[in-house]
Amino acid sequence: VAKDLGIDLTALRQRGVRILDNGRTQYFAVHGQTGHLVTAQRIDREQLCRLAEKCVLRCEVTVEGEM
């Protein structure tokens, strides 16, 4: 995430980077030491998508301040 946004890790922590999911469960997070997008918890495909052939989880990355 840090690399894709073009900011260093210090700025990433200071700018209040957040991952927003569409549901109540937070599936993704930004790792504070590496700036990588990581899973925040176990993702159970059968529970989320059941009979769907393609399972997609959407999220948004928000950053405080100007880019």
C-alpha positions as CSV (number, residue, x, y, z in Angstrom):
1,V,0.0,0.0,0.0
2,A,2.8,2.4,0.9
3,K,4.6,1.7,-2.4
4,D,1.4,2.1,-4.4
5,L,0.6,5.4,-2.8
6,G,4.1,6.6,-3.2
7,I,4.7,7.4,0.5
8,D,7.2,6.1,3.0
9,L,6.3,4.0,6.0
10,T,6.6,6.9,8.5
11,A,4.1,9.0,6.4
12,L,1.8,6.0,6.1
13,R,1.5,5.7,9.9
14,Q,1.2,9.5,10.4
15,R,-1.5,10.0,7.7
16,G,-4.1,7.7,9.3
17,V,-4.3,5.1,6.5
18,R,-7.5,3.0,7.0
19,I,-9.0,0.0,5.1
20,L,-12.8,0.2,4.8
21,D,-14.8,-2.9,4.0
22,N,-18.4,-2.9,3.0
23,G,-19.6,-5.1,5.8
24,R,-19.3,-5.2,9.6
25,T,-16.3,-7.5,9.5
26,Q,-12.8,-6.0,9.0
27,Y,-11.0,-8.5,6.7
28,F,-8.0,-6.4,5.7
29,A,-5.5,-4.2,7.4
30,V,-2.3,-2.3,6.6
31,H,0.8,-3.9,8.3
32,G,2.4,-1.1,10.3
33,Q,6.0,-2.3,9.8
34,T,5.9,-3.1,6.1
35,G,3.1,-1.1,4.6
36,H,1.6,-4.3,3.1
37,L,-2.1,-5.1,2.8
38,V,-2.7,-8.1,4.9
39,T,-5.7,-10.2,6.0
40,A,-6.9,-9.1,9.5
41,Q,-8.5,-12.4,10.2
42,R,-9.3,-15.8,8.6
43,I,-11.5,-15.5,5.5
44,D,-14.0,-18.3,5.1
45,R,-15.0,-18.4,1.4
46,E,-17.8,-20.9,1.8
47,Q,-19.4,-18.6,4.4
48,L,-19.0,-15.4,2.4
49,C,-19.8,-16.6,-1.1
50,R,-21.5,-19.9,-0.8
51,L,-22.6,-20.9,-4.3
52,A,-20.9,-18.1,-6.2
53,E,-18.2,-19.2,-8.6
54,K,-16.2,-16.0,-8.2
55,C,-15.7,-14.7,-4.7
56,V,-14.7,-11.0,-4.5
57,L,-14.1,-8.9,-1.4
58,R,-14.0,-5.2,-2.0
59,C,-12.4,-2.6,0.2
60,E,-11.2,1.0,0.0
61,V,-8.0,2.6,1.3
62,T,-8.4,6.0,2.8
63,V,-5.6,8.4,3.6
64,E,-5.9,11.6,5.6
65,G,-4.5,14.7,4.0
66,E,-3.6,15.6,0.4
67,M,-2.0,13.2,-2.0
